[in-house]
Amino acid sequence: MVFLAVPDDALLTFAARLAAAGGRIPKTVAFVHLSGAQELNALDPLRARHPVGSFHPLQSFPEPRPPDSLHSVVVGVDASTPALLRRLASLARALGARPKQVSDSQRALYHAAAVFASNYVDVLLATAVKLLQLAGWSEKEAIAGLLPLTEGVIAAVGKRGPVGALTGPVRRGDVNTVERHLVALAKLPIRRSPSGRALPIRPGAARPAAFPTSGEATVPLGEQYRMLGLIALEIAVEAGLEPAAAERMHRALTRKAATRRRRRL
């Protein structure tokens, strides 16, 4: 088996270059990509002569890790032949991982789920860290304070599932608390990009940069909070939040957006 550990957008090009070798590569050689998002057709140039497959550990790798880091990790596998699929599943088990077939029709949703559970968790934690920095904490203090909270939530999800693990003001129906959060987020300073769009201000040297500035508008934090709050509200209702409390919370989370729509009309 030859594993193609290259960027997603390079897979087709590499496959074509390898296919051009023709008979110099035995037909018994299988080619496997490590992409979570790409389907098997990313290796189409090789498929006429070779088995092709995919092997994607459901894990993040910000830096090199030893093989035992795959212990108990799910590995998404797929292959163009049953024999290669068995080989990939066997390899995953040999590494202490758990193979799970992910077909081409499932792959986009599979990888989107991975992004939500990995990349976007990092993004949300980065936002939380910056908010504490704006409140006067150092980055080190913010990370040290928030990580146990996040780890506790993850442990609770593992034990109780996401619905049972939900806590916080939306779950409790604490409208006043949510409104205080929205007021505080709305007071964060903003600047204008050259195009006139609103952007977070980069504070002076005495204060940390609130959020990256790139010359394009970012979604205001209050709007991000509202969007996530509405998703949390759906889960809270499923967890048993009373309808009247849910309605009050919905009004609190949508009030400003509704006002803006009326003004535009």
C-alpha positions in Angstrom: 0.0 0.0 0.0 1.2 3.5 -0.8 -0.3 6.3 1.3 -0.6 9.7 -0.3 -0.1 12.1 2.6 -0.6 15.2 0.5 -3.0 18.2 0.6 -6.5 17.5 -0.6 -6.2 19.7 -3.7 -3.0 17.9 -4.8 -4.4 14.4 -4.7 -5.7 14.3 -8.3 -2.5 15.7 -9.6 -0.4 13.2 -7.7 -2.6 10.3 -8.8 -2.3 11.4 -12.4 1.5 11.5 -12.2 1.7 8.1 -10.6 -0.7 6.7 -13.2 1.6 8.0 -15.9 4.2 5.5 -14.7 2.0 2.7 -16.1 3.4 -0.8 -16.0 6.4 0.3 -13.9 4.2 0.1 -10.8 2.8 -3.4 -10.3 -1.0 -3.8 -10.4 -0.9 -5.3 -6.9 0.1 -1.9 -5.4 -2.8 -0.2 -3.7 -2.9 3.6 -3.3 -4.6 5.1 -0.3 -5.3 8.8 0.6 -5.5 10.2 4.1 -8.1 12.8 3.4 -11.3 13.0 5.4 -13.2 15.1 2.8 -12.1 13.6 -0.5 -13.9 10.7 -2.1 -12.3 7.8 -3.8 -12.6 9.6 -7.1 -9.7 11.8 -6.1 -7.6 8.8 -7.1 -9.5 8.0 -10.3 -6.4 8.2 -12.6 -5.0 5.2 -10.7 -8.3 3.2 -10.4 -8.1 1.5 -13.8 -5.0 -0.4 -12.7 -4.9 -0.3 -8.9 -7.1 -0.7 -5.9 -7.6 2.7 -4.2 -8.8 3.6 -0.8 -9.0 6.1 2.0 -7.7 5.9 5.6 -8.7 8.9 7.8 -8.1 8.9 11.6 -10.8 10.9 13.3 -8.2 12.9 15.2 -6.4 16.2 15.0 -2.6 16.3 14.3 -1.3 19.9 15.0 2.1 18.2 15.4 3.6 14.7 14.8 2.3 12.0 17.1 3.5 8.5 17.8 1.5 5.5 16.5 0.0 4.8 19.9 -1.9 8.1 19.7 -4.4 6.3 17.5 -5.4 4.0 20.3 -9.2 3.9 20.5 -9.5 6.5 17.7 -12.1 5.9 15.0 -10.5 5.6 11.5 -12.8 6.3 8.5 -11.9 3.7 5.8 -13.2 3.0 2.3 -11.8 1.2 -0.7 -12.6 0.3 -4.3 -12.2 -3.5 -3.5 -13.4 -5.6 -0.6 -9.8 -7.0 -0.2 -8.3 -3.5 0.3 -11.1 -2.5 2.6 -10.3 -5.5 4.8 -6.6 -4.6 4.8 -7.3 -1.1 5.8 -9.6 -2.2 8.6 -7.0 -4.6 9.8 -4.3 -1.9 9.8 -6.6 0.3 11.9 -7.1 -2.4 14.4 -3.4 -3.2 14.5 -2.8 0.4 15.6 -5.4 0.0 18.3 -8.0 2.1 16.4 -11.6 1.3 15.5 -12.3 1.2 11.7 -15.6 2.5 10.4 -16.4 2.4 6.7 -17.3 5.9 5.4 -18.6 5.7 1.8 -18.4 8.5 -0.8 -22.0 9.5 -0.2 -21.3 10.0 3.6 -17.9 11.6 3.3 -18.9 15.3 3.2 -21.1 15.1 6.2 -18.6 12.9 8.0 -15.8 15.5 7.5 -18.1 18.4 8.3 -18.9 16.7 11.6 -15.2 16.4 12.3 -14.7 20.1 11.6 -17.5 21.0 14.1 -16.1 18.7 16.8 -12.4 19.7 16.3 -11.6 22.9 14.4 -14.7 24.9 15.6 -14.2 23.9 19.2 -10.7 25.5 18.9 -12.3 28.5 17.4 -14.9 28.9 20.2 -12.1 28.5 22.8 -10.0 31.1 21.1 -13.0 33.5 21.3 -13.5 32.7 25.0 -9.8 33.3 25.7 -9.9 36.7 23.9 -13.0 37.7 25.9 -11.2 36.9 29.2 -8.2 38.8 27.9 -10.4 41.8 27.3 -11.6 41.4 30.9 -8.0 41.7 32.1 -6.8 38.1 32.2 -3.5 36.9 30.6 -3.8 34.3 27.8 -2.1 31.8 30.1 -4.7 32.5 32.9 -7.6 32.3 30.4 -6.5 29.0 29.0 -5.8 27.5 32.5 -9.3 28.6 33.6 -11.3 27.5 30.6 -9.7 24.2 29.8 -11.1 22.3 32.9 -14.5 23.7 32.0 -14.3 22.4 28.4 -12.9 19.1 29.5 -15.7 18.7 32.0 -18.3 19.3 29.3 -16.6 16.8 27.0 -16.6 14.2 29.8 -20.3 14.9 30.5 -21.2 14.4 26.8 -19.4 11.1 26.9 -21.4 10.0 29.9 -24.8 11.6 29.3 -24.9 12.6 25.6 -25.1 16.2 24.3 -28.7 16.7 25.4 -28.1 15.5 29.0 -24.8 17.4 29.2 -26.2 20.8 28.4 -26.0 23.3 31.2 -25.9 27.1 31.4 -28.3 30.0 31.2 -30.2 28.9 28.0 -30.8 25.4 29.5 -32.0 27.0 32.7 -34.1 29.7 31.0 -32.2 32.5 32.6 -33.2 35.3 30.3 -31.7 38.1 32.3 -28.3 36.5 32.2 -28.4 36.0 28.5 -29.5 39.6 28.0 -26.6 40.8 30.2 -24.2 38.8 28.0 -25.6 40.4 24.9 -25.3 43.9 26.3 -21.7 43.3 27.3 -20.8 41.9 23.8 -22.5 44.8 22.1 -20.2 47.2 24.0 -17.1 45.7 22.5 -15.3 48.3 20.5 -15.3 48.1 16.7 -13.4 49.8 13.9 -14.2 50.3 10.2 -12.5 48.6 7.3 -11.5 50.7 4.3 -14.8 49.5 2.7 -16.7 50.9 5.6 -17.6 47.6 7.2 -17.5 47.1 10.9 -14.5 45.3 12.3 -13.2 44.6 15.9 -10.7 47.2 17.0 -7.2 46.1 17.7 -6.6 47.6 21.1 -3.4 49.4 22.1 -0.3 47.7 23.4 -1.7 47.7 26.9 -4.6 45.5 25.9 -4.7 42.3 23.8 -6.0 42.2 20.3 -9.7 41.5 20.5 -10.0 39.5 17.3 -8.1 39.3 14.1 -8.5 42.1 11.6 -8.2 41.3 7.9 -9.9 44.2 6.1 -13.2 42.3 5.8 -16.2 42.3 8.1 -16.5 39.6 10.7 -19.7 38.4 12.3 -20.2 40.5 15.5 -19.8 38.5 18.7 -23.3 39.3 19.8 -24.7 37.7 16.6 -22.5 34.6 17.1 -23.8 34.3 20.6 -27.4 34.6 19.4 -26.9 32.0 16.7 -25.3 29.5 19.1 -27.9 30.4 21.7 -30.7 29.4 19.4 -29.1 26.1 18.7 -28.6 25.6 22.4 -32.3 26.5 22.9 -33.3 23.6 20.6 -31.3 21.2 22.7 -32.6 22.8 25.9 -36.2 22.2 24.8 -35.3 18.6 24.0 -33.8 18.3 27.5 -37.0 19.5 29.1 -37.0 23.3 29.2 -40.6 24.4 29.8 -42.4 25.9 26.7 -43.0 29.3 28.4 -39.4 29.6 29.4 -38.3 28.6 25.9 -40.5 31.3 24.3 -39.0 34.0 26.6 -35.5 32.8 25.8 -36.3 32.8 22.0 -37.5 36.4 22.2 -34.4 37.5 24.1 -32.1 35.8 21.5 -34.0 37.2 18.4 -35.1 40.6 19.7 -32.3 42.7 18.2 -32.3 40.8 14.9 -36.1 41.4 14.5 -35.6 45.2 15.2 -32.9 45.5 12.5 -35.2 43.8 10.0 -38.0 46.3 10.8 -35.6 49.2 10.4 -34.5 48.0 6.9 -38.1 47.7 5.8 
